[in-house]
Amino acid sequence: MSVVLPPLSHPSEVQRYLDGLPYSTDHCYRSPISVVRDGRAHCFDGAVFAAAVLSRTGRPALIMELTAHRDDDHVLCLFREGGLWGAVAKSNFTTLRYREPVFRNLRELALSYFEFYYNVVREKSLRGYSTWLDLSRFDEQAWQEEDNTMERIVEALESARHYPILPTEAIQGLQLVEDKVFAAGMLGADKAGLFVPEGT
């Protein structure tokens, strides 16, 4: 039997689907069809999967990258409702997933992740965000089915224009994440998939 994408129509439904999948610690990228077939995903897989599902409801297939220091980068699937931005995301951290469509621009959306984006030594690690990438540019490369196309998407996302989220002088004064927020983000995390900064 051939593998098909699930018939999900709203971003919140896509988020629930992704939340039900185990977090992938594999060092590979999966196409949306492979996510369904294998039943697992990490943040890049999840964002591209969400973009594929939502594109079939008439929404543009948009993703965005959040960049970090001494931590993994993160990828979001973007959507808009009423002119406001929201996001669907797969993450090993509970606090880096769905965002309601209440943000006027991508900077506001990115900033909503700031306090909850931290590494295993409790450093707040979010440093920047990219402009959106429209995956329809990869339609001729069958991005919804072909795993080989994922590397090209990664390269395009990394080459997209990026913006810093805070000035250098502000970084010096950042406080470590408090105990309860740290525990909340780590709830259910797969330790094998956690980034460990050098020297820790």
C-alpha positions, 0 to 999 in steps of 0.5 A: 500500500502506498504512503500518503500524507494524512488529511489534516486541515488546520495547523493545530491538527498538524501540530498534534500529529507531530506531537504524537511522533517520537523525536528522531535522533537519526542523522538524516533528513526525511521527506514528508512521505518518509515521515509518515512511513517511518513514524518519526521526525526531528525539527527539520523533518517536522517543519517540511512535513507540516508545510507539505500538509498545509500546502494541500489545503491551499496555504503556501509551503513556508518554513523559517530557520531559528539560529542558535549559539552552542545549541541546535538550530530550529526550523518552523513551518509558518502559516498566516491567519488574518494577516498574522503569523503563527508556526507549527514545529517539531521539537525535543523541547516542549516549549519550542513547538506551536505558536498561535497566529498572533504575531505581526511579523517574523521578528515578533514570532522569533522573539516568542521563542527566546526565553524558552530556547536554551541548551542543556547548561541553561544558556539562552541560545537563540541568536537569529532568524531567517526570512521565509523559504517557499518550498514550492520552488522545489516542486519540480524536485518532488520535495514532498516525496524525495529524501534527496531533495531535503539536502537542497532545501537545507542549503537554500534555508541556510543561504537565505537572509538571516537577521540577528535577534539581539545586539552583542552587548545584550548577550553578555547580560543574559541570565541562565534559565530558571529551574522550573522553566528548564524542567518544563522545556525538558519534559519528555525530551529524548536525551540522545537528541540533545545538543551538548556544548563543547567544554561541558 
